Amino acid sequence: MLRSFTTHVVRPVRSLDGLWDIRPELNGTSRGKAPRSYSRKIEVPSAWESLPDLWDFRGTVWYRKKFMTETQGNLRLVFGGVSHTAKVLLDGKEVGGHYDAFTPWEVVVPQVDAGEHEVVVEVDNRFGDHSALHIPNDYYTYGGITRPVELHEVPDQYIENIFAVPRLYRGKWQLDVRVRVKNIGQDAAFGTLKVRISGQELLLTLPKMESGENGEVSGTLRNLAVKPWCETHPNLYPLQAELWEEGELCDDLIDRVGFREIKVKGKKLYLNGEDLHLRGFNRHESSPIYGCAIPTALMAHDLDLFDDLNCNFLRTCHYPNDQRLLDMCDERGIYVWEESHSRQTPFDPPIFEAQIKQSTLEMVENHYNHPCILMWGSLNECESRTPEGVEMHREVIGYLKSLDHSRPVTYAANKLKEDKCLGFADIVSFNIYTGWYGGGPENIKGFIDDFLSWVDSPESLGGKGKPVIISEFGAGAIPGCRNPQADFWSEEYQVVVLEEALKTYLHHPRICGSAIWQFCDGRVSNEPNPSPDNTFSPMDRPRCMNNKGVVDEYRRPKLSYPVVKALMATAVKKHGKI
């Protein structure tokens, strides 16, 4: 299922996970029509690279699943993620499609007859003019239906989403809620919403919705008897919305809420009024066995390692993560920076702005209620020096802010003192690889002190006085490459760099957070990145992997693991947990 808890009691929902028929177009191009026969089967969710003969397949694969319905009605197919371009057919008729691997999306088909039905999905993971976000990159673009699929039977009017913002007012928690209802029926509709949490109920009257329209209504639940959410006490509360029409309950939606406020005040971040210090990792959804289709047991194992390493912070580089992983972070009290899909993506493709905005919208709307998400981000290491780059940062970061006023917004920059976009962000975040891409480990402290002096000067064009996060730092270490001289690519050299960096960043009075690049080694593209900087080539990545993980791709610790664990413990001792 898409979530780790029950999201509907009234609405009939079933999983379409399991065995699907597939047919790869082995010449790499699609015929454009669904095949008449299917040659093999695959488990969904999965990446097709998990099949030995499709390990490096880039092209089109057709997926097919049959299911039964007992009555005529409206069907809503919800896909957690398809990598990366999809076209959906139901009973031979095209009914929808989607671009981008990392956000949930839906296809709604009204008035489907009872009986057996066949859903077919054409999945394409090729690069090209149709794809501005999925490009050859420092992480691999997998193929397949890589996250869960659900089938919903919905009435003519159904609850599409609920958005909740907790707010502390005069020592009491309030909850501002906004509910969106969709009318796919033929007639105009009215309705009433009942919203419940922690023993309190809010009654809301929907406006008239014409056929095909959405209706939104909002209100506030006040003086709630709830406990706050934080790292040490990740308290969660079910939030239930019910849709009533003419005295009958016709639909529902359940989500979870954690009561917390994240604030930026000067150079500090505050959670529920307390000074917040973030320590952790960047993490890709990557496994040599599962690709990006990480099973929940491995997600939990990764977070167990986070806990063992004394970390409280996860950055979802460089795309929205699986809802089930975010559910686990809600439950465990792990703070998350989530960002829409972009890494060193050129801005010149005509479709770039539309695709990054769609990724951003779907990320925020689907993940809005996760208390673990403390900040949103986008445009990792994109061009931030040119007039065109400034305008794109202004547009995308401004759009992100417009979608959610309750969280700060940032972007991970790497143009150092040439950056011209810091004024758009609430938090200054930089990827700094002193000791790896420039200078030696002995230069880390001097470099960061000089750089932070620039941030707090007028020359930074808006960075002055804002919180600072070191969003990436690290060094490559090929697993098993060992030598006492601590040469480049050795596990010993990674220890030297991370030890010096963590001693500096974890205790620096001007830095409120730091994230090691990266948690685990991960597969990269075979093709060079087309970014203007041309900063990535597979020739720079031994094993065709990004080898900067503190654990390898199988989660086996490197020499740096116990060093990182001990140094993170010193930060816990100094800053505490909240």
C-alpha positions in Angstrom: 0.0 0.0 0.0 1.0 3.6 -0.5 1.1 4.5 3.2 2.1 2.7 6.4 -1.4 3.1 7.9 -5.0 2.9 6.9 -6.1 6.0 5.0 -9.8 5.0 4.3 -12.5 3.2 6.2 -15.5 4.2 4.1 -13.9 4.2 0.6 -13.1 0.8 -0.9 -9.4 0.6 -1.6 -7.3 -2.4 -2.7 -3.7 -2.8 -3.6 -2.7 -3.7 -7.1 0.8 -4.6 -6.0 2.0 -8.1 -6.9 2.7 -10.0 -10.1 2.2 -8.0 -13.3 2.7 -9.2 -16.9 5.4 -7.2 -18.8 6.8 -7.0 -22.3 10.0 -5.0 -23.0 10.4 -3.3 -26.3 13.9 -4.7 -26.7 14.8 -2.5 -29.6 14.5 0.5 -27.2 11.6 2.1 -28.9 7.8 1.8 -28.4 5.4 0.8 -31.1 2.9 3.1 -29.5 0.3 0.4 -29.1 -0.1 -2.1 -26.3 1.1 -5.6 -27.2 -1.3 -8.5 -27.7 0.9 -10.8 -25.7 3.2 -10.5 -22.7 6.4 -12.5 -22.5 7.2 -12.5 -18.8 6.2 -11.3 -15.3 7.6 -9.0 -12.7 6.7 -8.0 -9.1 5.3 -4.5 -8.6 6.7 -2.4 -7.1 10.2 -2.9 -8.5 12.7 -1.5 -10.9 13.1 -3.6 -14.0 16.9 -3.4 -13.5 16.4 -6.1 -10.8 16.0 -8.6 -13.7 19.5 -9.7 -14.8 18.9 -9.2 -18.5 17.4 -5.7 -18.0 20.2 -4.5 -15.7 21.0 -1.5 -18.0 17.9 -1.4 -20.2 16.9 2.0 -21.2 13.7 2.0 -23.2 10.0 1.1 -23.0 8.4 -1.8 -21.1 4.6 -2.5 -21.1 3.0 -3.6 -17.9 -0.4 -5.3 -17.6 -2.6 -6.2 -14.6 -6.2 -7.7 -14.6 -8.7 -7.1 -11.8 -12.4 -7.5 -11.1 -15.1 -5.0 -10.0 -18.4 -6.1 -8.6 -20.5 -3.0 -9.4 -20.5 -0.1 -11.9 -18.7 2.9 -10.6 -15.8 5.4 -10.7 -12.3 4.0 -10.5 -9.3 6.0 -9.2 -5.9 4.4 -10.0 -3.2 5.9 -7.7 0.5 5.3 -8.6 3.1 6.0 -5.9 5.8 6.4 -8.6 6.5 5.3 -12.1 10.0 5.9 -13.6 9.9 8.1 -15.4 7.2 8.6 -18.2 4.0 6.6 -18.2 0.9 6.2 -20.3 -2.1 4.4 -18.8 -4.8 2.4 -20.7 -7.9 0.8 -19.2 -9.6 -1.9 -21.2 -7.6 -0.7 -24.3 -8.5 3.0 -24.0 -5.9 5.6 -23.0 -7.0 7.3 -19.8 -4.0 9.2 -18.5 -0.3 9.6 -18.1 2.5 11.2 -16.1 6.1 12.4 -16.1 8.6 12.1 -13.3 9.5 9.1 -11.2 9.2 10.5 -7.7 5.7 11.8 -7.0 2.3 10.1 -6.6 -0.3 10.7 -9.3 -3.7 9.4 -10.2 -6.0 8.5 -13.1 -9.8 8.7 -12.6 -12.1 6.9 -14.9 -15.9 7.5 -14.4 -18.6 4.9 -14.7 -16.7 1.7 -15.3 -18.9 -1.3 -15.8 -18.7 -4.3 -13.4 -16.6 -7.2 -14.5 -13.0 -8.0 -15.4 -10.8 -5.1 -16.4 -7.3 -4.8 -17.7 -4.9 -1.9 -16.8 -1.9 -1.4 -19.1 0.9 1.0 -18.3 3.6 2.0 -20.9 6.7 2.9 -19.0 9.6 4.7 -20.5 12.9 5.6 -18.8 14.8 7.0 -21.8 16.5 10.4 -21.8 15.5 12.9 -24.5 13.7 16.1 -25.4 10.6 15.0 -23.5 12.5 14.9 -20.2 14.1 17.9 -18.6 14.5 16.5 -15.0 15.6 12.9 -15.8 18.9 13.4 -17.5 22.2 11.4 -17.2 23.2 12.2 -13.7 25.2 11.3 -10.5 22.3 8.9 -9.7 20.8 6.3 -11.9 17.4 6.7 -13.6 15.8 3.3 -13.1 12.7 2.0 -15.0 9.5 0.5 -13.9 6.5 0.9 -11.6 8.8 1.5 -8.6 6.3 2.4 -5.9 3.0 0.9 -4.8 -0.3 1.0 -6.9 -3.8 1.3 -5.4 -7.3 1.0 -6.9 -10.0 3.2 -5.3 -13.7 3.0 -5.9 -14.9 6.6 -5.4 -18.3 8.3 -5.5 -19.2 11.1 -7.8 -17.9 13.5 -5.1 -14.8 12.4 -3.2 -12.2 13.9 -0.9 -9.1 14.5 -2.9 -6.8 15.9 -0.2 -6.6 17.5 3.2 -4.0 20.0 4.3 -3.2 20.7 7.9 -1.1 23.3 9.6 -0.5 23.1 13.4 -0.1 26.4 15.2 0.7 27.2 18.8 -1.5 30.1 20.0 -1.3 31.3 23.6 0.1 28.0 24.8 -2.6 25.9 23.1 -2.3 24.0 19.9 -4.6 24.9 17.0 -5.0 23.1 13.6 -5.8 25.0 10.5 -7.3 22.6 8.0 -8.2 22.9 4.3 -10.1 20.1 2.5 -10.4 19.7 -1.2 -13.4 17.8 -2.7 -13.6 16.8 -6.4 -16.9 16.4 -8.3 -16.6 14.0 -11.2 -20.4 13.5 -11.5 -22.7 14.9 -14.2 -24.6 17.2 -11.8 -23.8 20.0 -9.5 -23.2 18.9 -6.0 -23.2 20.2 -2.4 -21.9 18.5 0.7 -20.8 18.7 4.3 -17.5 17.8 5.8 -16.8 16.6 9.3 -13.1 16.9 10.3 -12.0 15.1 13.6 -8.9 15.0 15.6 -8.1 14.3 19.3 -11.8 14.1 20.2 -12.8 17.4 18.6 -15.0 17.9 15.4 -15.2 20.7 12.9 -18.3 20.9 10.6 -17.7 22.6 7.2 -20.1 23.3 4.4 -18.9 22.9 0.9 -19.7 25.5 -1.8 -21.7 24.4 -4.8 -19.5 22.4 -7.2 -20.4 22.1 -10.8 -19.6 19.0 -12.8 -15.8 18.7 -13.1 -15.1 21.3 -10.4 -13.2 21.1 -7.2 -14.5 22.6 -4.0 -12.3 23.7 -1.1 -13.3 24.7 2.4 -11.2 25.6 5.5 -11.5 26.0 9.2 -9.6 25.8 12.5 -9.8 23.2 15.3 -8.9 25.1 18.5 -7.5 24.3 22.0 -6.6 20.8 21.2 -5.5 18.4 24.0 -2.4 17.1 22.2 1.3 16.7 22.8 3.9 18.2 20.5 5.9 16.3 18.0 9.7 16.3 18.1 12.8 14.1 17.9 12.4 12.6 21.3 8.6 12.5 21.4 7.2 11.9 17.9 3.6 12.1 18.9 1.2 11.5 16.0 -2.6 12.0 15.8 -5.0 10.7 13.2 -6.9 13.4 11.3 -10.1 12.1 9.7 -12.3 13.9 7.2 -15.7 12.6 6.2 -17.9 13.7 3.3 -21.6 13.7 3.9 -24.3 14.3 1.3 -28.1 14.4 2.1 -27.4 12.8 5.5 -25.4 9.9 4.1 -21.7 9.3 4.7 -20.2 8.8 1.2 -16.4 9.1 1.5 -13.5 9.6 3.9 -9.8 10.3 4.1 -7.4 9.7 7.1 -4.0 11.3 7.5 -1.7 11.8 10.4 -0.6 15.1 12.1 2.3 15.9 14.4 2.0 19.2 16.3 5.1 21.2 15.7 6.2 24.6 14.4 9.4 25.3 12.6 10.6 28.9 12.7 13.5 30.9 11.3 14.6 33.6 13.7 17.8 35.4 12.7 20.6 32.9 12.3 18.8 30.0 14.1 16.2 27.4 13.4 13.6 26.8 16.2 11.3 23.8 16.6 8.5 24.5 19.1 10.5 27.4 20.4 13.7 25.5 21.0 17.0 25.9 19.2 17.3 23.2 16.6 20.6 21.6 15.5 20.5 19.2 12.6 23.0 16.4 12.0 22.7 13.7 9.4 23.0 12.5 5.9 21.9 12.9 2.3 20.3 9.6 1.2 19.5 8.3 -2.3 16.8 5.6 -2.8 19.4 3.2 -4.1 20.1 -0.5 -3.8 22.1 -2.9 -6.0 19.3 -5.5 -5.6 16.2 -3.3 -5.7 17.3 -0.1 -7.6 15.2 2.8 -6.4 12.2 0.5 -5.4 13.3 0.2 -1.8 11.2 -2.3 0.2 10.0 -1.2 3.6 12.3 -3.6 5.5 15.4 -1.9 3.9 13.9 1.6 4.6 13.6 0.6 8.2 17.1 -0.8 8.3 18.5 2.5 6.9 16.7 4.4 9.6 18.0 2.0 12.2 21.5 2.9 11.0 20.7 6.6 11.2 19.7 6.0 14.8 22.8 4.1 15.6 24.9 6.9 14.0 23.3 9.4 16.4 21.7 11.3 13.5 18.4 13.2 13.4 18.4 14.7 9.9 17.8 13.2 6.4 17.9 15.1 3.1 16.0 13.4 0.3 18.5 14.2 -2.4 17.4 15.1 -5.1 13.8 14.2 -5.4 10.7 13.5 -3.3 10.9 10.2 -1.4 8.5 7.3 -0.9 5.6 8.1 1.3 6.3 5.1 3.4 9.8 6.3 4.2 8.4 9.7 5.3 5.8 7.8 7.4 8.7 6.1 9.2 10.4 9.4 9.7 7.2 10.8 11.2 7.1 7.8 13.6 10.8 7.9 14.6 11.2 11.6 14.9 13.7 12.1 12.1 13.8 15.6 10.6 13.6 15.8 6.8 14.6 18.3 4.1 12.6 17.2 1.0 13.2 18.7 -2.4 11.6 18.5 -5.8 13.4 16.7 -8.5 16.4 18.6 -9.8 20.2 18.2 -9.8 22.4 20.3 -12.0 19.6 20.4 -14.5 20.0 22.9 -17.4 17.4 25.6 -17.6 17.3 25.9 -21.4 14.9 23.1 -22.3 11.6 24.7 -23.0 9.8 22.2 -20.8 12.0 22.6 -17.8 10.0 25.2 -15.9 6.7 23.3 -16.4 8.2 20.0 -15.3 10.0 21.3 -12.2 6.8 23.2 -11.1 4.7 20.0 -11.6 7.2 18.0 -9.5 7.2 20.8 -6.9 3.4 20.9 -6.8 2.9 17.2 -6.5 5.6 16.9 -3.8 4.0 19.6 -1.6 0.4 18.5 -2.1 1.1 14.8 -1.4 3.5 15.2 1.5 2.1 18.4 3.1 1.0 16.8 6.4 4.2 15.0 7.3 5.5 16.6 10.5 9.0 15.2 9.8 9.4 17.6 6.8 10.8 20.8 8.3 11.8 22.5 5.0 11.3 22.3 1.3 14.1 22.6 -1.3 14.7 22.6 -5.0 17.3 23.3 -7.7 20.3 21.4 -6.3 23.5 22.8 -7.7 21.7 24.5 -10.5 23.0 27.7 -12.2 22.7 30.5 -9.7 25.2 33.1 -11.2 23.6 34.3 -14.4 20.6 36.5 -15.0 18.7 33.5 -16.4 19.6 31.5 -13.3 18.6 34.2 -11.0 15.2 34.5 -12.7 14.6 30.7 -12.5 15.5 30.5 -8.8 13.2 33.5 -8.2 10.4 31.7 -10.0 10.8 28.2 -8.6 11.7 29.1 -5.0 8.9 31.7 -5.0 6.4 29.1 -6.3 7.5 26.7 -3.6 6.9 29.3 -0.9 3.4 30.1 -2.4 2.4 26.4 -2.0 3.2 26.3 1.8 3.7 29.2 4.1 4.3 27.1 7.2 7.8 25.8 6.3 11.1 27.5 5.4 12.5 27.0 1.9 16.0 26.5 0.7 18.2 25.3 -2.2 21.6 23.6 -2.1 24.0 25.8 -3.9 27.6 25.2 -5.0 28.6 28.4 -6.7 30.2 29.7 -3.5 30.9 33.4 -3.6 29.5 33.8 -7.1 26.0 32.8 -6.1 23.4 35.6 -6.6 20.2 33.9 -5.4 20.5 33.7 -1.6 17.9 36.4 -1.1 15.2 34.0 -2.3 15.9 31.4 0.4 14.9 31.4 4.1 18.0 29.1 4.9 21.4 29.4 3.3 22.6 26.0 2.2 25.8 25.1 0.5 27.5 22.0 -0.8 31.2 22.3 0.1 33.7 19.6 -0.6 36.9 21.0 0.8 39.3 18.1 1.1 37.9 16.4 -1.9 37.3 18.8 -4.8 39.7 21.5 -3.6 42.2 22.0 -0.8 43.1 19.4 1.8 41.4 18.5 5.0 43.6 20.9 6.9 41.9 23.8 4.9 38.3 23.0 6.0 38.1 25.3 9.0 39.9 28.2 7.4 37.8 27.9 4.3 34.4 27.8 6.1 35.3 30.7 8.3 36.2 32.8 5.3 33.1 31.7 3.4 30.7 32.4 6.3 32.2 35.9 6.6 31.2 36.4 3.0 27.7 35.0 3.7 27.2 37.6 6.4 28.4 40.5 4.2 26.3 42.6 1.8 28.2 40.9 -1.1 26.2 37.7 -0.6 23.1 39.5 -1.8 20.7 38.2 0.8 22.5 35.6 2.8 23.4 37.9 5.7 21.9 36.9 9.1 20.1 33.7 7.9 20.6 30.2 9.2 23.3 28.2 7.5 23.3 24.5 6.6 26.2 22.7 5.1 24.0 20.5 2.8 26.8 18.3 1.4 30.4 17.5 2.3 32.4 14.3 2.1 35.0 12.2 0.3 34.9 9.1 -1.8 36.1 5.7 -0.4 36.1 2.6 -2.6 35.0 -0.3 -0.2 38.0 -2.3 0.7 40.5 0.2 -0.7 42.8 0.4 2.3 46.3 1.9 2.8 48.1 3.5 5.8 49.1 6.5 3.6 45.4 7.5 3.5 45.5 8.1 -0.3 42.6 9.4 -2.3 39.8 6.8 -2.7 41.0 4.9 0.4 38.7 4.3 3.4 41.4 5.9 5.5 41.3 9.2 3.5 37.5 9.4 3.9 38.0 9.1 7.7 40.5 12.0 7.6 38.1 14.3 5.7 34.9 13.5 7.6 36.7 13.7 11.0 38.0 17.2 10.3 34.7 18.4 8.6 32.5 17.1 11.5 34.7 18.6 14.2 34.3 21.9 12.4 30.7 21.9 11.2 29.0 20.2 14.2 30.3 22.7 16.7 30.5 25.9 14.6 28.4 28.6 16.2 27.3 29.9 12.8 26.1 26.5 11.4 22.7 25.0 12.5 22.9 21.8 10.4 25.1 19.6 8.3 24.5 16.6 6.1 27.2 14.2 5.0 27.3 13.2 1.4 26.3 10.5 1.5 24.7 7.7 3.5 25.2 4.7 1.1 27.1 4.2 -2.1 24.8 4.4 -5.1 24.7 3.7 -8.8 25.3 6.5 -11.3 24.5 7.0 -15.0 26.7 5.6 -17.6 26.4 8.8 -19.7 27.9 12.2 -19.0 25.7 14.9 -17.3 24.7 17.7 -19.7 25.0 20.4 -17.1 26.7 23.7 -18.2 29.5 23.0 -15.6 30.0 19.4 -17.0 30.9 18.5 -13.4 29.9 14.9 -13.6 31.2 12.1 -15.8 31.0 8.3 -15.1 34.7 8.4 -15.7 35.0 10.2 -12.4 33.1 7.4 -10.6 35.0 4.1 -10.0 32.7 1.1 -10.1 30.1 3.4 -11.9 29.1 4.3 -8.3 29.1 7.4 -6.2 31.4 6.0 -3.5 31.1 8.7 -0.9 28.8 6.6 1.4 29.7 5.9 5.0 28.2 2.5 4.2 28.5 0.7 0.9 25.6 -0.1 -1.4 24.9 -3.2 0.7 24.9 -1.1 3.9 28.2 -2.6 5.1 30.0 0.0 7.3 33.3 1.5 6.1 36.1 2.7 8.4 34.4 6.1 8.7 31.2 4.6 10.3 32.4 4.4 14.0 34.2 7.8 13.6 31.0 9.5 12.4 29.0 7.8 15.1 31.4 9.1 17.8 31.5 12.6 16.5 27.7 12.8 16.1 27.5 11.7 19.7 29.6 14.8 20.7 27.0 17.0 19.0 24.2 15.3 20.8 26.1 15.9 24.1 26.6 19.6 23.2 23.2 20.5 21.6 21.0 17.8 23.1 17.9 16.3 21.6 14.5 18.0 21.4 
